[in-house]
Amino acid sequence: MLEYRGCLLQTQCGIRWTPGRFNVRILLLLLSSLLPTEPFKVEFDSDFTQACTYQACMDSLESETRRLQSLNDEANLRSVETMRELEFLGKDGSISIPNFFVWNGSNAAAELLPSEAESTASDSYVRNAIKEKFKEVVPCKDSMQDYIPPRELKQGMKLCVVMVPPHYLRPFKWPQSQNKARVQNVANSPLLKAKQSRAWVHVNASTVFFLPGGPNYLNGVDSYLDHISKLVPELGIGSIIRVALDFNCGTGSFSWALGKRGVTSLCLAAYGSSEEGVQLVMERGYPAMLTHSFVSRFRLPYPCQAFDLLHCAACNISWLSNDGALLFEADRILRQGGFFVWIMDASNHGITWSDMATQTEKLCWNLITRNNQLAVWRKPGYMTSASCKLHTHVPCCLSPPISNSTWEVVMKPCLETTRSALLTANVHWKSRLINPPKRLEFVPTAGLHRAKKEVFLSDFNYWAYLTDIYVRIFGVSRVLEIRNVLDANAGYGSFAAAMALKMPPVPWVVLNVMPVDQPDRLPVIFDRGLLGVYHDWCEPFDSYPRTFDLIHASRLFSSQNRCSMQVILQEMDRLLRPGGFALFRDHKKVLLPLQKVAQALHWKAHIEDTESGTWGTEKFLHCQKTRWTIATKTIH
């Protein structure tokens, strides 16, 4: 592993080399052309450290290099090929400087490969991970098989492992899962128990069949989308519209129809609702989450200007309660130029057309069309919150100019501050995945004050290479069986972006998680046309048990220190389906105790080498959840 620590021509620069990563001479030659007289720091693990200029470093390194060369030759050959595949090293041996990091002189380690640069394992946390004491794994009682731990559950309280129900069957594979699910797997879904369920599904003894519509789509959801597209030609479903949020979405029919047209939709339903169907939506293979925000006072866990489309088809939400705070929250997460689609019915808490028109005028939304019970508004793409305030006299929220703080932040009836500079430069799908968005320059990073666009592109190249390896490891048949994927520490979202561009296409739908204690890059993820959510991994995730086929986490555990890795891994065990996979990339000293926790949960867990080679400190923990039972005392 080789690290370049430097601030080009500003302050002391540095290199760290562990045998088995990249040839140190290659980078030294590069630095010699950039920094002929600037001093920089060289470290061989903890055994050799020296601050020097290029020539002095080369002299000092000569004897140390000879000693390690015999161990490093084979790894160097692999590394050169790796660099070439990553487009770091050209066919002629040249190195592309935009793919390297710049260090600001702090003590935080900055590694060569971008996704690892800002979440490196701290020595103190690695030591704590090694010393961490694991509690006995205790199964929950049978009645808790669909248990969602409450947010109030604090560290230190008893945690139990949600067991797989005895009657649980392997879900239907994608794409068959779009249209049917096993009754045994979703028997406790509130929507199936509701009287209105016949409008959404047909159920026999063993199978739930999803109807191509619902009570709000009398002629089918496809006809409904065609109708909206005719009323609003500029909607651009599948091109301009890429990420959507569907409030109280039933069985996910809207997500199903949008998915066929190239739009990724997130279903958001209220906890405790009699028509909540999140478990059904996830079983179908579409992203879905639960929320308390419809009745609580806290913001939704998404950044400002996140979604291209908000959809509320008789969604039974009181938009005008608390002085319209929920509608102001919808305005906050709606992208400039985005659309809000609303179908009014008798359940809309007494909201009238005039009430809704008055409230949307305060947001400066433009009414595009009104057809019977359907209305479509558009958020202006040219108007900032300041200019809207001049027209409506609605106050702006007291927050920084670029505020994406949502975690446990109270909703207020005010306009979130926006600037015209935040408008998306590339609004069409596919180009959004690759081209660095404008908001990249406002995203905080740990110690990286330059070359953010280069880091962004390098990060994508890095994950494009690694995801190719993942696909080869799984094999084509198993890759096609995976659908619901959770990236637990998403960074810039390059893992999801790389999977979205795979050829031939893979069916993975990735929900990107931005840990609240990490630099906030979730706005960039949404700008790329991907879905994501803020989350604190020391708290329960807002989803049902057994809803994900794959959980991926790079450097998650090396950056966590508020709760134990057992708490996090038990929550991941709750989310993962039997037979599902978990992939962890991290420091070896972090993965060793993590492997013990995984094995205590009866996962198959194996640590393997990464592209850093045998001598590299970064390793890969490959896990698979098994189906197991324990005859022991349960928690009541």
N, C-alpha and C positions, 0 to 999 in steps of 0.2 A: 504494500500500500504506500503510495507516494503522495505527499501533500505539498502543494505550493502555497505558501503563505506570503502574500505580498500586496503592496499598494503601489502600483506602477509609478516609479520615480517620485514617490511621496515619502515613504518611511521604510523601516526595515522589512525585508522580504524574507521568505523562508521556505525550506523544503523539509519534508519528513518522508523517509523511505523505509518501508518494511519489505524484506525480500518476498518476491512472489507477485508484485503488482506491475509496475511499469519500469522501464529502464531509466534509471536516474540520469544517465548521461544525456539521453534525448532531451529531457527537460532542462538540464543544465546548459546544454548548447542553446536551447531556446532563450533561456534567461540571459545568457551571455550577449545575445544580440539586442535584448531589450534593456538590460541593466549592466553595462560594461563596467561601471564603477560603483554601483549601489551595493551596499552590504546586504546580505540575506542570511537567514539562519538555516542550518542543516541539522537534522536529527536522525540517527539510526536507532529507532525505538527509544530506549532510555540509556543506551550504552555509549552513544557518541553524540555530542552536541557541540557545535561551533558556529560562531557568527563570523562571516568572512565575505570577501568579494568572490566573484566567480573563479578567478585563477587560484586564489588561495584555497577556496573550497575544493577545487579539483585536485590540488596537491595533497590536501589532508584526506580526501576521500580515496586516494589511489590505493593505499595499503588496505583500507577497510573494504574496498570494492573487490580486491583480489581474494580476500579471505572468504567473502560471501558469494563470489562469482560461480563457484561450482554448484552451490545450492540454487542459484538464481537463473541459470542458463535456460532450463526447460520452461520455467515460468515466464521468462522474458519472451520466448518465442510465442507462447500462447498470448501474452499480453500485447505484443505487436499486432497479432491478428485481431485481437479484441479491439484495439485502437483503430485499426483500419476499418473494421465493421462498424464502429461507432462514428466513423468519419472524423476521428481525431487525427489519424495518420493517413496521408495520401499514398498512392501507389509509388510515388517517387520518394517516399520517406519524409515528406514535409508534414509539419504539424499545423493545424488550424487554430490560431490563438483564440478565436471567440469561444471555443469549447472549454477554456480554462477559467478558474475562479480567481478573484482578486480579494485579498484579505485586508482588513482595515487596521490590523495591528493589535486587535484584542487577543485575549488568551483562548477564545473559543476556536477549536480546531476547524479548519476549512479544508475539505478533501477535494480531490480532483474532480470526482463525479458529482454533479450538482445536487441530485436528490438527497445526498448524504451530507451535504456541506453544513446545513444549518440545524441538524438535529443529532449531532454526534454524541455518543454516550459520555457523560461526565464520569470522571474517576470515582467520585463520591457515590453516584448512583450505582455504578457497577459493583462497588464494594457492598452497598446495601443489598443489591440483588443476590449476591453470593451468600450473605448472612441471613437472608430472609427466611423466616420460619413459616412453614406451611401448616395450615389448619386441616383437620380431618375433613375429607369430602363426605358430606352428608346429603342424602337425597331428600327432596321435598316429598310431601305426602301426595297420594294419588290425585286428590282434588285440585292440585296445583299444576297440573300438566300443561295448562295454557296460561301459566302465571306470568304476569308482568310486574316486576318489583316496583313499588312506589318510589317516586323521586325522593321522598323524605327519608328513605333508607340510608342511614349514615354509616360511615366506616366504623367498624367495631361491632355492629349489630350482626346477629347470626345470619349467615347466608347459606342457602341450600341449593343443591344442584337440581334443576328441573329435569325430571326423568322423561324418557321417551315412553308414551303410552303403550301398553301391551298390544293394543289393536292397531297401532300405527303401521301404515303401508307405504311403500316407496311411491312418491308422487309420480304422476304422469310426466313423461319427458317432454321437453320443448320440441316441436311446436304443438303437440297434442294438448299440453296443459292450458293453452289459450282458451280452450272450449270446454274443458271438464276437469274435475278434481275428485279425489277420494272422499266419500262422506265421512269415513272414520277420522280423517286428518283435520277436518274443519267442523266437526259436529257441534262445537261450542260457539261458533261464530254468531254474534248477536243478530246479524242480518238474516241468517237461516231460520232463526227462531221468530222473527218478526212476521206479522200478518201479511205485510206487503211483499214477502219474499217471492211469491209466485210471479210477480211482475219482472223479477230479475233472473230467476233460475228455475230449472225443472229438476226435481230430485227423485231418484229411485232408491232401491235398497242399498246400493253400493257407490253410486256416482252422482255428482252434482254437475248438471249441464248448464252452461252459462248462455242465456239468451242474448241475441245480437241487438240489445236495446235496453229498455227499462221503462218505468212509468213516465219518464220525462221525454222519451224518444219513441213516440207512438208508431212511427214508420221505420224504426231502426236508427241506430246511431250514425250509420253511414249516410243515410238520407238527411239526417240532421246536420252533419258536417257539410254536405253538398249545399244545403239551404243557406247556411251561414256564409259559405264561400261565395255564393251568388250575391248575397246581400252586401258583403264586404270583400270585393275582389282583391283589395290590397292586403288582405290577411296573410297571404303567402305561406300557407301551411306546408311544412316540410322544407321550405327554403329560408324565408326570413324567420318564421316561427319555428323554433327548435326545442325550447324547454317550456313546459306548461305546468301549471298547478291546478288540480281539480279538487275543489272543496267538497267534502262529504260525498264521495264518488260512488257509493253503492258497491257494485261488484267489479268496477273498473272498466265498464264498457267504453267509456270515453277514451281511456288510455289504450284500450285494444284498437279502437278505430284510428286514433292518432298514430299509434305505432306502425300501422300499415302504410301511413303516409309520411314516415320519416321524422316523426316528432316524439320526443321522450317526455312523458307526463308523469308527474308525481301525484299520487293520491294522498290526500290529507283528510283524516277523519277525527272526530271528537271522541275522546274517551267517554265511555258510558252511554253513547248514543244507541238507541234501539235499532238503528239501521246501519250501524257501523260494519263495514265489510272488509277491513284491512287484511285480515287473514286470508280471505278469499282472493283478494287482488294479488297478494304475494304468491299464493298457491298457483295463480294463473301465470305468474312470471313477469309481473309489472311492479315498479317501485311504489311503496306505500308506507305511510307512517301515521302514528297516532299523535294527538296534540291536546294539551289542556288550554291552549291560548284562546280558543273561542269563548271560553267562560272565565279564564283567568285574566290577569292584568299584564302578563308578560308578552314580549314580542315573540314572533315566530322565529325559529332558529335558522334564518336565511339572511344573506346580506342585502344591502340596498341594490335596487335595479338588478334583480336576479332573473326574473321570469319574463318570457316574451308574451305569455298568455295566462290570464287568470280566468277560471271557469267556475261558475256557480249556477248549476241547474236545479232550481228549487232546493237549495242546499241547507235550508233551515238555519241560517245564520242571522243573528240580529246585528246587521251592519251599522245601525244608527244608535246602538246603545253606547253609553258613556261618551256622549257628544260625538259619536261617529268614530271612536278611536280605532275600531277594527277596519273601517274603510280607509282611514289614514294609514293604517298598517299595510293594507293592500296596496296603497299608492307607493309606500316605501319600497316594497319588494318588486313592484312592477317596473320593468325597464322603460326608459323614455322611448316613446313610439310604440309601446306595447298595448295590448288589448285586454279589456275586461268584459266578459260575456256573462250576462245575468238573465235567468229565467225566473219570473215571479210566479208564485203560487200562494195558496191560502196559508201556507206554513211560514210565511215570511214575517212573522211577528208584527203584523199590522202595518208593515211598511207600504206606503203608497207610491205611485209614480212621482207625484210632486215632491214627496219627501226625498226620494232617491235623486231626483233631478237637482234639488236644492243642494244636497250634500256633494254630489259630483261636481257641481259648479265651484264649490270651495276648493276642489282639487285641480281646477282648470282642465278637467277632462272634456273631450269633445264627444258628443253623442253622434255616432256614425249612423246608426239605424235603430228603429223601433218597429217591431213587427209582432203584433198581438202581444203575447206575454214575454217576448224576447227583446232584449236591448243589448247593444254593443257600444261601449265607449272606448276611446283611444286616449292614452296619455300623451300629451304633446312632446314631440321630440326636440322642439326648439326652445322650450321654456324652462328656465331654471326655477328653483323654489323661491328665489328672491323676486323674480319678475311675477310669479304667481301671487306672491304676497301683496304686491302692489295692486293687483286686480281684485283680490278677495279679502284682504286685510286679515287673513288667517296667519297666526304666528308661526315662525320657523322653530324647529326644535333646537334647544340649547345643546348643541353637540358640535364636534369638530367638522370642518368642511367635508371630509370624507369619512363618514361614520358608518362602520359596519358592526358596531357593538350591539349584539342582540341578546347575549346569554344573560338571563335573569334581569333584563332591562325592562322597565315598565313602559307599556304602551301609553301614548298621550295623543290627544287630538291636535297634532301640529304637523307641519310640513317638514319632512326630512331634507336637510340641506343637500342640494345637488348643484353641479356645475356643468356647463356645456361641454367641458373638456372630457367628461365621462361618457359621451356618446360613443357607441361601438363603431369602430372604423370599418370592420368587416362583418356585416350582418348575415351573410349567406353561409349556410351550413357547409362543412368541410373546410372552407378557408378559415372559419373561426377556430377550428381545432389546432391549426398549425401556426397561424400568424399571431405574433405577440399583441395582445390587446392594449388599448391606451391606458387602462387602469393599472397595468403592470408597474408603471412608474410611481404610482401612489401606494403600492403594496409594501408593507414593512418587511424587512429581511434582517436576518441576524448577521451583521458584520459585512454585508455586501452593499456597497454604495455606488458601484459602477457596473457596467456591462450586464444589466438585468435582461435585456433582450437576448444577449448571447447565452446567458445562463438558462433562460427559458427554452431556447432552441436546443441547447446541449442536454437539458433535462429530458426533452422529448426524444432525442436521439438515443440517450441512455436507456430509457424505458422501452423504446421500440426494439432495441437489441435484447433486453432482458425478457420481454414478453414473447419474443420469438423462442427463447429458451423454454419458457413456461409451456408454450403450446407443444413444443417437441417432447417435453417431459410427460405431459398428460396424454398425448396422443390424440389423433383427430377424433376418434369415436367418443372419448371421454370429454373432450373440449365441447363437443356439440351437445352433451348432456347438461352442461353447466349453464345456468341462466342468471340467477340472482347473485350478484357479487357485491361485497362490501369492502371498500378500501379504507382501512381504519386510520390511516395517517396519509392523506392524499397529496400533500404538497401542492404542486401546481396542477395536479390532475393528469399528469402525463401517462400514468399507468392506464387510466381509462381512455385517454385520447389515442394511445397506441393500439389498444384493443379495438377501438371503434374503426380504425383504419386498416385492420388486418385484411389481407386478401389471400384466400377466399374469406368472406366475412364470418365472424364467429357470433353466436347469439347472446353473448354476455351483456347484461345491463348493469353498469357499475354505479353504485351510490357512494359518492366520495364524502368521507368524514373529515372535517377540519377540527382537530382537538382545540379546545378553547385556550389551552396554555401554549399553543404554537403560533408562530407568525401567521397572520390572517391572510391566506391566499384564496379564500373561497370566492371572492368577487371575480378573480381571474378564471376560476373553474367554470363559473356560470357564463362568463364572457366567451369561453370556448364552446359553449353549447352543451355543457355537461351538467348533471345534477349533483347536488351536495347538500350538506347540513353541518351546522355546528354541533359539537357534542363534547361533554366531559366524560371520559371513559371511567371515571370513578363513580359515575352514576348510571342507572339503568338506561338502556337504549329504548326509544319509543317504538317498539315493534313486538310482535308475538314471537313465542319460541318456534324454532325449526322453520325459519323463513329464508335462510340464505344457503346457497350451495357452496360458496367459497368466500372466505375472509382473508384478505391480504393486508399485511402490515409491514412497512419498512421503517425501521428505526423508531417504532412507537414506544417500546418498553424502555429504551435507553433515554427517553425524554420525559418519562413519567416518574414522579416522585411523591405525589400526594397520597396515593393508595398503593396497595401491594399488587404485584402482577397476578396473584391468585384471584383477587377481586375482578380484575379485567378479564382474565381468561375464563373464569366461570360465567361471566356475562356473555362472552363470545360462544361458550359452549351452549348457552341457552338459545342463542340466535341461530346456531348452525344445525343443519339437518343431519340425521344419521347418515353416514357415508359421505358427508360433506368434507371439504378440505380447508385447511388453514395454512397459509404460507407466511413465514416470518423471516425477514432479513435484518440482521442486527449484529452487534458485537458478540463474539463467541462467549465472553464471560456473562453476557446477559442471557444468551440462548440456553446455556447449560441449566441454570435453575428453572428457566421457562419450560424446558423439556421435562423436568421432573414434575412440574404442575400438570402438564399435558398428559403425562403418563398416569398421574393420580386420577385424572378424569377419564381414564381408560381410552385415551387417544393413542393411535399409532403415531409415534413421533421419532423422526430421524434427522440428525444434523449432518449436513453435507457441505462440501466446499463450494464457494462461489467463484466468479471470474478472478478473484484476488489470489486464487491458488491455495495450495496446502499451507503455505506459510502466512497467508493473510489472516488478519484478525476478524474480518467480517465473514459470517457463515450464514447458512440457509437452513431453517428448521421447517421441515415438511411434515404436516400432520394430517391425519384423517380421523374423524369422529366415528367411534364404533357404537353399536347398540348394546347396552349393558344394563343389568339390574343388580340391586344390592338388597339383601335381606337384613336390614338394620333399622334402628330406631329413626323415625322421621321427625322433622320439625313441625310443630303445630302452632 
